Amino acid sequence: LDGGNALIPTLVAPHWVIRHAEAGKMPAYAIDKARAVIDDHKSSVRLAIESGVKLAFGTDTGVGPHGSNGEEFLLMNELGMAPLDCIRAATTVAAETIGMKGVGSLAAGSWGDVIGVPGDPLADLSLLAKSENVHLVIKGGEVLKKL
């Protein structure tokens, strides 16, 4: 727990594989594997959370469509992570995990980009689960999206 490492569970990956099974968009071996591991995957991540293992937000790019990885917040929360810890996993913890201290935070002297959603994500993490909920994006001090 003190080694500075983090578990990046990519919980959404097997969910996407299983969802795409019905549409015939995934090969049978991938669907079989996802179905075989999903319950153990959730159990191991739940145990990691309960044990205090540091979790960082990540993605298996290519499994689901771009912009859909926000569902990971909901899955982390479902397994026992507090909403603020879910958000930290995607910001400060993710940055620290790849050696980028001072990134992902809105503290003085840090570098952090900002998104805005219509509500309080600490009260409703589903606001972060869908890209259409992102009404504001500020990156590097520049407003890239404002609805």
N, C-alpha and C positions, 0 to 999 in steps of 0.2 A: 504493500500500500504506500510505502514511502519512496519508491524508486523513481517517481516522476513520470511514470508511464500512465496511459489511460486506455481503457477499453472503449473501442468504437464499435458498437454492436450492429449498426445498420439493420435495425429491426424491420424496417419497411421492405427490405429486399425480398424475403420469402413471401410476404403478403402480396407484393406485386406479381411475383411469379405465379402464385396460386390464382390470383384474379384473372391473369391473362390466359390461364389454362383453358377456360371455357371458350375463349375467342380463337384458340388454336395458334396463338402467337408465340408460344414457347415450346421448345422440344420436350418430349415426354420425360427424358432423364432429368431435366431441370425441375419439372413439375413434381416428379416422384421424390426427388431430393428435398425440395422445399416442404412438401407435405410430411416427410419423414422427420425433419429437424425442427419444424416451427415450434412445437410445444417445448422441446428441450432447450431451444434457443431462448424462449421467453423465460423459462425457469432459471436458466443460468444467469440471465441478465437481472432478473428479480433478486437472486441470491447476491449478485455483485452489488446491487444497489443497497440491499439490507446490510451488507458487510462493509460498506463505506468505500468501495472501489471507485476511483475517479472515472467518470464516463465522459467521453467527448462525442459530439455530434459529427457524423460522417455520412457518406453516401456511397453506394455502389452504382456509380453513374452508368447509365445504359439499361438498368433494370426497369425503372419507371421513367416516365417522361420528365424532362427538365421542368423544374418548378414544382414538382410533386413531393419533394423530400420533406416538406414541412409536416407531413403526417408523422414523421419520426418523433416530433414533440409529443404528440398524443400517445404514441406507443410507449415512450419513456415514462410519461406521467402515469399511464395505465399500470405500469409495472412497479410504481412506487416512488418515482422521482417527483419532488416538489416542482411546481411550475417555474419558480426562479432558477432552480438547479437545471431544469431542461433548457432554459434560455442561456444560462451560463455555459452549458455544455456546447452550445453552438457558437459562442462568442469567445469569452476569455479562456475557457478551458481548451477549446479547439486550437486557439492561437498558441497558448503555452505548450500544448502537446507537440506542435510542429516547430517549437523553438522561437516563437515570435512574441516575446514578452512585451507588454505595453500596447498590444493590439487587441481590438475587440472590446474595449472599455471606453466609457464616456468620462473617465476621470481626467483631471488636469494632467497634461503631459503625455497622455495616451493617444492612440490613433484608433478611432472607432467610426465606422459607417453607421448610418441610422436608417431604419425603416419605420414607417408609421402605419398603424392599422386602426380601424374605427372601433376603438374600445380598449379595454385593459386586458392584455394577454395573460397577466397573472391570475385574473379571475376567469378567463376563457381562452385556454391555449388553442382552441380551434381557430382563433383569429390568425394564428401563424401557420395553420395547416394547409391553407389554400392561397396560391399566389394572387388570386383576384382580390384578396383582402388587403394587399399591400397598396396603400394609397399614396405613400411618400417614400422616396428613396434618395438619400443623400450619401454620396460616396466621394471621399477626398474633398469634402467641403462644397461639392457641386451638387445641385439639385438635379437628379436625373429623371425623376418621375414625381408628379404632383397632381392629384385628382381634386 
